[in-house]
Amino acid sequence: MRRPGAVLLLAAILCAEAALLWVAVAWLILELLIATPTSLATALAILVLVLIAASWVTAIAVNSLRRRSWIRGAAVTWQMVQIAVAIGSFQGFYARPDLGWALLLPSVVVLVLLFQRRVIAETTSARSEDGLPQ
């Protein structure tokens, strides 16, 4: 069955976000093994949080291709978290506007895609298990 371009673009962006989160997990593990953290408990907590986020975004990305209805709410929630981090990246002593834009722009695109009629129609729960409309 053919998927609309908006659904494929949504899935592609979500897959890219998931991949970058897995890269962050690998980086944090490498840093944990190479460097001595100031606080081991904090380093492990951050690693666990990023691991959970990577798993969650991966599940959203995979299930967006399966056209599951629950991905819309999950994706909106993740994009709002990402926007909050992006806003924090624009301000403060350690401001990184480049990271802020890199987080903000895909989040806005995903939010726009999630509210497109084709995406809503493709991810509605009024589908049978084989993916065909009822």
N, C-alpha and C positions, 0 to 999 in steps of 0.2 A: 504494500500500500504506500502510495506517495505521500510525503509530508510537505506541508506548505513551507515556503522559504523562511517565514517568520519563526516557525517552530525549530527549524534547523539552525537558524542564527542564534536563537535563544539557547539551544543545546550546545552550540559551539562556544558561546561566551561562558556558559556555566562550566563546560569541560575545561576551558582555559583557566577559569578561577580555581577549579578543583586541582588542576595540575600545578598551579603556582602554590597552592596551599601544601601539596605534597612535597614540593621543592623546599618550602619553609620547614616542614617536618624534618626532612633530611638535613637541612642546614642546622637546625637546632640540635639534632642528635650529634652531628659532627662537632659542633661547638661544645656540646656537653662532654664529648670524649677528649677533645683537644685542649680546651681552655678550662681553667678552674673558675667556676661561677662564684660570685660573691655570696649568693644564697642558693644552695643546692635545691632546697624546697621550692623556691620561687622558679628556678629554671625548670624543674620537673613539672610544676603546675602549668607553666606556659606551654611546655611541650605537650602535655595532655590536652590542654584547651585547643591548641592548633591541630592536634591529631583528631579530636572530636569534630572540629570545624571542617577539616579536610574530608573526613568520612561523610559528614552531613551534606556538604556541597557535591561530593561525588554521587551520593544517592539521589540528590535532586537532579543532577545532570543526566544520569542514566535513566531515571524515571521520566524525565521530560521527553525523551525519545519514545518511551512507552506510553506517552500521553496520559499519565496519571493526573487526576484532578487535584490531589493534595500538593503537587509541586508548586502551584501558584502561590499559596500561602507561605510555604517554606521558602520559596525564592524571594518573595517580598520581604520576609523577615531577614534573610541573609543580606539582601541588598541594603536594608536599613542599617544593619550592623556595619556593613562596609562603608556606607555614607557617613556614619558617625565617626569611624576611624579616619576617613578622608578629611572630614572637617577638622578633626584634631591635628591632622598633618599640616594644615595650613597655618597653624598658630602655635605660639609658645616659643620657648628658648631653642628647642631642637626642631623647629619647623622644617618640613620637607615638602614644599609645594609640588615638586615633581611626583612624589608618591601620592600626594593628595589627588592630583589630577588622574593618575593611573588607577586609582581606586574609584574615583567619582564618576568618570565617564562611562565605564562599562556598567556601573550600577544604574545610571540613568537610562542607558540603552535597554538593559534587561527590564527595568520597570515599565518603560514604554511598550516593549514587546509583550510583556505579560498581560497588558490591557488591550492588546489588539484583538479584534473580533475573531480572526482566524485562530489565534492561539487559544482563546477562551473556548471556541467551538471544538478545537482539537483535544482540549484537555477537560472537557466536560465529563461528568460522571455518568451521563446518559449513553454510555457505550457498553457493548457486550465485552466479554473477556477476550474475544479475538480482535478487538479494536474497531469493529464496525459499528456505525450508529444503530441504535435500537429503533 
